[in-house]
Amino acid sequence: MTQSVVVQVGQCGNQIGCCFWDLALREHAAVNQQGIYDEAISSFFRNVDTRVVGDGGSISKGKICSLKARAVLIDMEEGVVNEILQGPLRDVFDSKQLITDISGSGNNWAVGHKVFGSLYQEQILEKLRKSAEHCDCLQCFFIIHSMGGGTGSGLGTFLLKVLEDEFPEVYRFVTSVKIDLMTNSGKLGTTIKAKSLVTSSAGAVKKRHQKPFDAMNNIVANLLLNLTSSARFEGSLNMDLNEISMNLVPFPQLHYLVSSLTPLYTLADVNIPTRRLDQMFSDAFSKDHQLIRADPKHSLYLACALMVRGNVQVSDLRRNIERLKPSLQFISWNQEGWKTSLCSVPPVGHSHSLLALANNTCVKPTFMELRDRFTRLYKKKAHLHHYLQIEGMEESCFMEAVSSLSRLIEEYNQLDATKSMPVEDLPRLSIAM
């Protein structure tokens, strides 16, 4: 059995991570009611002997063992991590796998990347190596961070470089969070389907005060649960996590996957019944269920993975793929670019669920908007001094970043230009290795 390590960086990363571990424990408890430490649990948890050895080698009475999350928690402002350590999950995390500071990164990428990156590099490496040593077969790292602020984005991107250098053969799955628009004072919705995995409660909506991003954090946590379901539970058509990279990323630079999740009840009325199976597949390709502001149905697919959980048959998968194919535009050289998996264990409270991961050119407008917003600010030199006052940060960094982004956009432009071209006229893509 392979194991994975979750690395949570910054406030956003740690709050989402907390939701993930909470839901993962509830899910395993529902499946493994005898509480036996098995291969499914070992994928993200390790069993630690907590007996205390006293004078003379005697062992004190108490808990024999406890589950510890395969996690590294990093935040340069200690508030969120301290809150986790004082909450119901405090015993799940190993105190030796935490890195915190007290000052924070001040919403400044340069502070997180240049200052704290250099300051904590050795500590981060030590925690990562220790996590790897606790794995019998390390399969991948899951990195959860935001693209805004200072620690999540700055130290988060520094961490990615550290992982690339230190563990070049280990896959890295990155959950990057970018919020463009919030409604209702930052709350996505107030009604949540009872017993839905969108809520962290045991079968009902918690009556405690809901924080503004709780609903959104739970959605991302559910994505991770579905993504890792085949690695944790049995199924008739399991998908290895490494297969996602091999099958969905034909070009190294174009590795940005669009995810959609169904059922998705955070925005739905509490009385809406469970979706029919075929409707679930249709929802996965509608723009309302995408976890990014995009409409993949009207863009070009390079590949697509369907990760299904519950009592679903291979025939159901094939039937729905054939039904949906005419409405989806796949690139000419990969018309059968589907990857599928079936996990027999459904999410708690549902009969089935579906996570769709698409490599689709619909991400291009997001990158174009990012470049346009940067250009408008950069022309005015707005906020530039906050970055340039940090040692090691030079103005050329901005030019390199925008050039890299422009090259990425051009790669997507080349792909979009092939929509109406016959195969023999398709241009060669200049993909950087």
C-alpha positions as CSV (number, residue, x, y, z in Angstrom):
1,M,0.0,0.0,0.0
2,T,1.3,3.5,-0.9
3,Q,1.1,6.5,1.3
4,S,0.7,10.2,0.7
5,V,1.7,13.3,2.7
6,V,-0.4,16.4,3.0
7,V,1.4,19.7,3.3
8,Q,-0.8,22.6,4.5
9,V,0.6,26.1,4.0
10,G,-0.9,29.3,5.3
11,Q,-4.3,30.1,6.8
12,C,-6.2,28.8,3.8
13,G,-4.2,25.7,3.5
14,N,-4.5,24.8,7.1
15,Q,-8.2,25.5,7.3
16,I,-8.9,23.3,4.3
17,G,-6.6,20.7,5.7
18,C,-8.5,20.6,8.9
19,C,-11.7,20.0,7.0
20,F,-10.0,17.2,5.0
21,W,-8.8,15.3,8.1
22,D,-12.1,15.7,9.9
23,L,-14.0,14.3,6.9
24,A,-11.5,11.6,6.2
25,L,-11.7,10.3,9.8
26,R,-15.5,10.3,9.6
27,E,-15.4,8.5,6.3
28,H,-13.0,5.8,7.6
29,A,-15.1,5.4,10.8
30,A,-18.2,4.8,8.7
31,V,-16.5,2.1,6.6
32,N,-14.3,0.5,9.2
33,Q,-16.6,0.4,12.2
34,Q,-14.4,-2.0,14.2
35,G,-11.7,0.6,14.2
36,I,-9.0,-1.7,12.9
37,Y,-5.8,0.0,11.5
38,D,-5.9,-1.2,7.9
39,E,-4.3,-0.4,4.6
40,A,-7.0,2.2,3.8
41,I,-6.3,4.2,6.9
42,S,-2.5,3.8,6.5
43,S,-2.6,5.7,3.2
44,F,-3.0,9.0,5.1
45,F,-2.6,8.1,8.8
46,R,0.1,6.3,10.7
47,N,-0.3,4.3,13.9
48,V,1.8,5.7,16.7
49,D,2.6,3.9,20.0
50,T,1.9,6.5,22.7
51,R,2.9,4.4,25.7
52,V,5.2,6.3,28.0
53,V,8.3,4.5,29.1
54,G,9.2,5.4,32.7
55,D,12.1,4.8,35.0
56,G,13.5,1.3,34.9
57,G,11.9,0.7,31.5
58,S,8.3,0.3,32.8
59,I,5.5,1.3,30.5
60,S,2.7,3.5,32.0
61,K,-0.9,2.7,31.5
62,G,-3.0,4.6,29.1
63,K,-3.6,4.7,25.4
64,I,-1.7,2.1,23.5
65,C,-1.7,3.8,20.1
66,S,-3.3,6.7,18.2
67,L,-3.7,7.8,14.6
68,K,-1.4,10.6,13.4
69,A,-2.0,12.4,10.2
70,R,0.7,12.2,7.5
71,A,0.8,16.0,7.5
72,V,3.1,18.9,7.7
73,L,1.5,22.2,8.9
74,I,3.2,25.4,8.1
75,D,2.0,29.0,8.8
76,M,4.0,32.1,9.6
77,E,1.1,33.4,11.7
78,E,0.3,30.9,14.5
79,G,-3.3,31.7,15.1
80,V,-4.9,29.1,12.8
81,V,-2.5,26.2,13.8
82,N,-3.1,27.0,17.5
83,E,-6.8,26.9,16.9
84,I,-6.5,23.5,15.3
85,L,-4.3,22.2,18.2
86,Q,-7.0,23.4,20.7
87,G,-9.8,21.8,18.7
88,P,-11.2,18.3,18.4
89,L,-8.4,17.2,16.0
90,R,-5.6,18.2,18.3
91,D,-4.5,14.6,18.9
92,V,-4.4,13.8,15.2
93,F,-1.4,16.0,14.5
94,D,2.2,15.4,15.5
95,S,3.6,18.4,17.2
96,K,7.0,17.7,15.7
97,Q,5.5,18.2,12.2
98,L,4.5,21.9,12.8
99,I,6.3,25.0,11.7
100,T,4.9,28.4,12.8
101,D,6.1,31.9,13.4
102,I,4.3,34.9,15.1
103,S,4.8,37.8,12.7
104,G,3.0,36.6,9.5
105,S,3.9,37.5,6.0
106,G,1.8,40.6,5.8
107,N,0.0,39.5,2.6
108,N,3.4,39.9,0.8
109,W,4.5,37.2,-1.6
110,A,8.1,38.3,-1.3
111,V,8.1,38.0,2.4
112,G,6.8,34.5,2.3
113,H,9.1,33.4,-0.5
114,K,12.3,35.2,0.1
115,V,12.4,35.9,3.8
116,F,10.6,32.9,5.4
117,G,11.6,30.6,2.6
118,S,15.3,31.1,3.4
119,L,14.7,31.3,7.2
120,Y,12.8,28.0,7.4
121,Q,14.2,26.0,4.5
122,E,16.1,23.6,6.7
123,Q,13.2,23.1,9.1
124,I,10.9,22.4,6.2
125,L,13.3,19.9,4.7
126,E,13.6,18.1,8.0
127,K,9.8,17.8,8.4
128,L,9.4,16.6,4.8
129,R,12.2,14.0,5.2
130,K,10.7,12.8,8.5
131,S,7.3,12.4,6.8
132,A,8.9,10.4,4.0
133,E,10.7,8.2,6.5
134,H,7.4,7.3,8.1
135,C,6.1,6.0,4.7
136,D,6.7,2.4,3.4
137,C,6.1,3.6,-0.1
138,L,5.7,7.4,-0.6
139,Q,3.5,8.0,-3.6
140,C,2.8,11.7,-3.7
141,F,2.6,15.0,-1.8
142,F,-0.6,17.0,-1.6
143,I,0.1,20.7,-1.2
144,I,-2.8,22.9,-0.1
145,H,-2.3,26.6,-0.3
146,S,-3.8,29.8,-1.6
147,M,-2.7,32.0,-4.4
148,G,-3.2,35.2,-2.4
149,G,-1.6,36.6,0.7
150,G,2.0,36.0,1.7
151,T,2.6,32.6,3.4
152,G,0.3,30.5,1.2
153,S,1.5,31.9,-2.1
154,G,5.0,32.9,-1.2
155,L,6.1,30.1,1.1
156,G,3.8,27.7,-0.8
157,T,5.6,28.3,-4.1
158,F,9.0,28.1,-2.3
159,L,7.9,24.7,-0.9
160,L,7.1,23.4,-4.4
161,K,10.7,24.1,-5.5
162,V,12.0,22.4,-2.3
163,L,9.9,19.3,-3.1
164,E,11.0,19.3,-6.7
165,D,14.7,19.4,-5.7
166,E,14.5,17.0,-2.7
167,F,11.9,14.5,-4.0
168,P,12.1,14.7,-7.9
169,E,10.5,11.3,-8.4
170,V,7.5,11.9,-6.1
171,Y,4.4,13.3,-7.7
172,R,3.0,16.6,-6.4
173,F,-0.7,17.4,-6.4
174,V,-1.3,21.1,-5.8
175,T,-4.7,22.5,-4.6
176,S,-4.3,26.2,-5.3
177,V,-7.2,28.4,-4.1
178,K,-8.0,31.7,-5.7
179,I,-11.1,33.6,-4.8
180,D,-12.3,36.3,-7.2
181,L,-15.9,36.9,-6.0
182,M,-17.8,36.3,-2.8
183,T,-21.5,36.9,-2.2
184,N,-23.6,37.4,0.9
185,S,-20.8,38.8,3.0
186,G,-18.4,36.0,2.1
187,K,-20.8,33.1,2.6
188,L,-21.5,30.7,-0.2
189,G,-24.8,29.6,1.2
190,T,-26.7,29.0,4.4
191,T,-28.5,25.7,3.6
192,I,-26.6,22.5,3.5
193,K,-28.0,19.1,2.8
194,A,-28.2,17.1,5.9
195,K,-25.7,14.2,6.1
196,S,-23.8,15.6,3.1
197,L,-20.1,15.4,3.2
198,V,-20.1,19.1,2.5
199,T,-20.6,19.6,6.2
200,S,-18.1,18.5,8.8
201,S,-20.9,17.6,11.3
202,A,-21.9,14.1,12.2
203,G,-25.0,13.8,10.1
204,A,-26.4,17.3,10.5
205,V,-25.4,20.9,10.1
206,K,-23.4,22.2,13.0
207,K,-25.2,24.8,15.1
208,R,-21.9,26.5,15.9
209,H,-21.1,29.8,14.2
210,Q,-20.1,29.1,10.6
211,K,-17.0,31.0,9.4
212,P,-17.2,32.7,6.0
213,F,-15.2,30.1,4.1
214,D,-16.4,27.0,5.9
215,A,-18.6,25.9,3.0
216,M,-15.9,26.5,0.4
217,N,-13.3,24.7,2.4
218,N,-15.5,21.7,2.8
219,I,-16.0,21.6,-1.0
220,V,-12.2,21.5,-1.5
221,A,-11.9,18.8,1.2
222,N,-14.5,16.7,-0.6
223,L,-12.5,17.1,-3.8
224,L,-9.5,15.6,-2.0
225,L,-11.6,12.8,-0.6
226,N,-12.9,11.8,-4.0
227,L,-9.5,12.2,-5.6
228,T,-7.9,9.8,-3.1
229,S,-10.8,7.4,-2.8
230,S,-9.2,4.8,-5.1
231,A,-6.0,4.9,-3.1
232,R,-7.9,4.2,0.1
233,F,-10.8,1.8,-0.8
234,E,-11.4,-1.1,-3.0
235,G,-13.1,-0.8,-6.4
236,S,-13.7,-2.6,-9.6
237,L,-11.7,-0.1,-11.6
238,N,-9.3,1.7,-9.3
239,M,-7.1,4.5,-10.5
240,D,-3.6,5.0,-9.2
241,L,-2.8,8.6,-8.4
242,N,0.2,8.5,-10.6
243,E,-2.0,7.6,-13.6
244,I,-3.6,11.0,-13.4
245,S,-0.4,12.8,-14.3
246,M,0.5,10.2,-17.0
247,N,-3.0,10.3,-18.7
248,L,-4.1,13.8,-18.2
249,V,-1.0,15.8,-18.9
250,P,0.3,15.2,-22.5
251,F,2.5,18.3,-22.3
252,P,4.5,19.2,-19.2
253,Q,3.5,22.9,-19.1
254,L,-0.2,22.3,-19.5
255,H,-0.8,20.6,-16.2
256,Y,-3.6,22.7,-14.9
257,L,-6.7,20.5,-14.3
258,V,-10.2,21.8,-14.0
259,S,-12.2,20.0,-11.4
260,S,-16.0,19.5,-10.9
261,L,-17.7,17.7,-8.1
262,T,-21.2,16.3,-7.9
263,P,-23.3,16.1,-5.9
264,L,-22.6,19.6,-4.7
265,Y,-25.1,20.7,-2.1
266,T,-23.6,23.8,-0.6
267,L,-25.5,26.0,-3.0
268,A,-28.6,23.8,-3.1
269,D,-31.8,23.7,-1.2
270,V,-31.8,21.3,1.7
271,N,-34.8,19.4,0.3
272,I,-33.4,18.6,-3.2
273,P,-33.2,14.8,-3.5
274,T,-30.1,12.9,-4.5
275,R,-29.4,13.3,-8.2
276,R,-30.1,10.5,-10.6
277,L,-27.0,8.8,-11.9
278,D,-27.2,10.1,-15.4
279,Q,-27.9,13.6,-14.2
280,M,-24.8,13.4,-12.0
281,F,-22.7,12.9,-15.1
282,S,-24.4,15.8,-16.9
283,D,-23.8,18.0,-13.9
284,A,-20.1,17.3,-13.9
285,F,-19.8,19.0,-17.3
286,S,-22.0,22.0,-16.6
287,K,-20.4,25.3,-15.7
288,D,-22.3,25.5,-12.4
289,H,-20.4,22.5,-11.0
290,Q,-16.9,23.6,-11.9
291,L,-14.6,24.6,-9.1
292,I,-13.2,27.4,-11.2
293,R,-15.1,30.1,-13.1
294,A,-15.1,28.3,-16.5
295,D,-17.2,26.5,-19.0
296,P,-15.2,23.5,-20.3
297,K,-18.1,22.3,-22.6
298,H,-17.3,25.2,-25.0
299,S,-13.6,24.8,-24.9
300,L,-11.1,22.1,-26.1
301,Y,-10.4,19.0,-24.0
302,L,-7.0,17.4,-24.0
303,A,-8.1,14.6,-21.7
304,C,-10.6,13.9,-19.0
305,A,-10.8,11.7,-15.9
306,L,-14.0,10.5,-14.3
307,M,-13.6,9.2,-10.7
308,V,-16.8,7.6,-9.5
309,R,-17.7,6.4,-6.1
310,G,-20.6,4.1,-5.0
311,N,-22.8,1.5,-6.5
312,V,-22.0,2.3,-10.2
313,Q,-21.2,-0.2,-12.9
314,V,-18.7,0.0,-15.7
315,S,-21.7,-0.1,-18.1
316,D,-23.0,3.0,-16.5
317,L,-19.7,4.8,-17.1
318,R,-19.6,3.7,-20.7
319,R,-23.2,4.6,-21.4
320,N,-22.8,8.1,-20.0
321,I,-19.4,8.7,-21.8
322,E,-21.0,7.8,-25.1
323,R,-24.0,10.0,-24.3
324,L,-21.9,13.0,-23.5
325,K,-19.2,12.7,-26.1
326,P,-21.1,14.4,-29.0
327,S,-21.4,17.6,-26.8
328,L,-17.7,17.7,-25.9
329,Q,-14.9,18.8,-28.1
330,F,-11.7,16.7,-27.7
331,I,-8.5,17.5,-29.4
332,S,-8.2,15.6,-32.7
333,W,-5.3,13.3,-31.8
334,N,-7.0,12.2,-28.5
335,Q,-10.6,11.7,-29.3
336,E,-10.8,8.8,-26.8
337,G,-8.9,10.7,-24.0
338,W,-11.0,9.3,-21.1
339,K,-9.6,7.9,-17.9
340,T,-12.1,6.3,-15.5
341,S,-12.1,4.8,-12.0
342,L,-14.8,3.1,-9.9
343,C,-14.5,3.0,-6.1
344,S,-17.1,0.9,-4.4
345,V,-17.3,3.0,-1.2
346,P,-19.6,6.0,-1.6
347,P,-19.3,9.2,0.4
348,V,-21.1,9.2,3.7
349,G,-24.7,10.2,3.2
350,H,-24.8,9.6,-0.6
351,S,-25.3,6.6,-2.8
352,H,-22.8,7.8,-5.4
353,S,-20.6,10.8,-6.3
354,L,-18.4,11.9,-9.2
355,L,-15.2,13.9,-9.5
356,A,-14.3,15.0,-13.0
357,L,-10.8,16.2,-13.7
358,A,-10.4,17.9,-17.1
359,N,-7.3,19.1,-18.9
360,N,-9.2,21.8,-20.9
361,T,-8.3,25.1,-22.5
362,C,-11.1,26.8,-20.5
363,V,-8.4,27.7,-18.0
364,K,-6.9,30.2,-20.4
365,P,-9.2,33.1,-19.6
366,T,-8.2,32.8,-15.9
367,F,-4.5,33.3,-16.8
368,M,-5.4,36.1,-19.3
369,E,-7.3,37.9,-16.6
370,L,-4.5,37.5,-14.1
371,R,-2.0,38.9,-16.6
372,D,-4.3,41.9,-17.5
373,R,-4.8,42.7,-13.8
374,F,-1.1,42.5,-13.2
375,T,-0.3,44.7,-16.2
376,R,-2.7,47.5,-15.1
377,L,-1.1,47.6,-11.6
378,Y,2.5,47.3,-12.9
379,K,2.0,50.2,-15.3
380,K,1.2,52.4,-12.3
381,K,4.0,50.8,-10.2
382,A,1.3,50.2,-7.6
383,H,2.5,48.4,-4.4
384,L,5.8,47.7,-6.1
385,H,7.9,49.1,-3.3
386,H,6.4,46.6,-0.8
387,Y,8.1,43.8,-2.8
388,L,11.3,45.5,-3.9
389,Q,12.2,46.4,-0.3
390,I,12.6,42.7,0.5
391,E,16.2,41.5,0.1
392,G,16.7,39.3,-3.0
393,M,13.6,40.6,-4.7
394,E,14.3,42.4,-8.0
395,E,12.1,44.0,-10.5
396,S,13.2,41.5,-13.1
397,C,11.3,38.8,-11.2
398,F,8.0,40.5,-12.3
399,M,9.1,40.5,-16.0
400,E,10.1,36.8,-15.8
401,A,6.8,35.9,-14.3
402,V,4.7,37.7,-16.8
403,S,6.8,36.3,-19.7
404,S,6.2,32.8,-18.4
405,L,2.5,33.4,-18.1
406,S,2.4,34.8,-21.6
407,R,4.1,31.7,-23.0
408,L,1.6,29.5,-21.2
409,I,-1.3,31.5,-22.7
410,E,0.2,31.2,-26.1
411,E,0.4,27.4,-25.7
412,Y,-3.3,27.4,-25.1
413,N,-3.9,29.7,-28.0
414,Q,-2.1,27.2,-30.3
415,L,-4.3,24.4,-29.1
416,D,-7.5,26.5,-29.5
417,A,-6.5,27.3,-33.1
418,T,-6.6,23.6,-33.9
419,K,-10.3,23.2,-33.3
420,S,-11.3,23.5,-36.9
421,M,-8.1,22.2,-38.5
422,P,-7.8,18.8,-40.2
423,V,-5.2,16.5,-38.6
424,E,-2.7,16.9,-41.4
425,D,-2.5,20.7,-41.0
426,L,-2.0,20.7,-37.2
427,P,1.0,22.7,-36.1
428,R,3.7,21.3,-33.8
429,L,3.5,22.7,-30.3
430,S,6.7,24.2,-28.9
431,I,6.4,22.7,-25.4
432,A,9.2,23.5,-23.0
433,M,10.4,20.4,-21.1
